[in-house]
């Protein structure tokens, strides 16, 4: 009974805290995710330590549920219309920015003396951009140029490439560390990604035609969550990427469900409560002493992630002959980092517990940094592009 009381009090308190941070975030320059992380640190093991163990012990399942919902909603952005709008520019810039960032961060961390396994994982994590912060900043700025339209499409794809790169990175590190039975990492990565794609399609195809029939045109939250969690559960059972499976599921339903305008629109209502739980617990699990021990690594990660995004987007824009404003400023608009990066760090830390503190400490601290400065630079890039500079 006592454990149940502690669990429910912690759950209610964190959800109300999430509501408060939402209100504070709208009135300050700090994004709400940053505030949640900070509050998590304050009430966690490095602060006043008031989160009961019975609740913090459920961090992994809360994280998996959150990431399934995020992956599904990201997949829903990958519509045929989005890709057709500025397809060549979108693909060229998004792929180049993701791949170049991964490569340059991995190389920099390896040269700095970090073990290759951790460098690969962090390089893949560095590729992710926060679509929520980027899009919110663009909408708030009021700019409606071609630059902002292409930015929306790029950030909707950016985490997709990041997740694919991360899945490949996980397979490579599994082979290097001897945690994978397949000695060929290409086959291992191919199995994980391919099976996840097939699973998303296998569940998404019937779901696209069967969902939203109970009340015409309005898919219920129950059936939405049922399909998403079923897909994620099977993916975890098969030991393949549940993020890619959920993203494929979302993309399949979004493109094929013609009888309702917004596939599983109801699921967006549960995203924020899950995100609030996820980020508070992520902050609460942070070991401050680990941050001070890897301070130089954090600085290297920040510097080379910025370089990677700027040069990657620049090269991608040059390859597809984009106009000058896109070539010069798109990389600067892609600096925010949040949910997907944290999710990748959590997945990696669960699979490779020996790297847990380094991964979580670095990603949480750099997420706070990029969530503070990222939207500022996104707004600056939008202004420069709008002015034709």
Secondary structure, 3 states (H helix, E strand, C coil): CHHHHHHHHHHHHHHHHHHHHHHHHHHCCCCHHHHHHHHHHHHCCCCCCCCCHHHHCCHHHHHHHHHHHHHHHHHHCCCHHHHHHCHHHHHHHHHHHHHHHHHHHHHHHHHCCCCHHHHHHHHHHHCCCCHHHHHHHHHHHCCCCHHHHHHHHHHHHHHHHHHHHHHHHHHHHHHHCCCCCCCCHHHHHHHHHHHHHHHHHHHHHHHHHHCCCCCCCCCCHHHHHHHHHHHHHHHHHHCCCHHHHHHHHHHHHHHHCCCCCCCCHHHHHHHHHHHHHHHHHHHHCCCHHHHHHCHHHHHHHHHHHHHHHHHHHHHHHHHCCCCHHHHHHCHHHHCCCCHHHHHHHHHHHHHCHHHHHHHHHHHHHHHHHHHHHHHHHHHHHHHHHHCCC
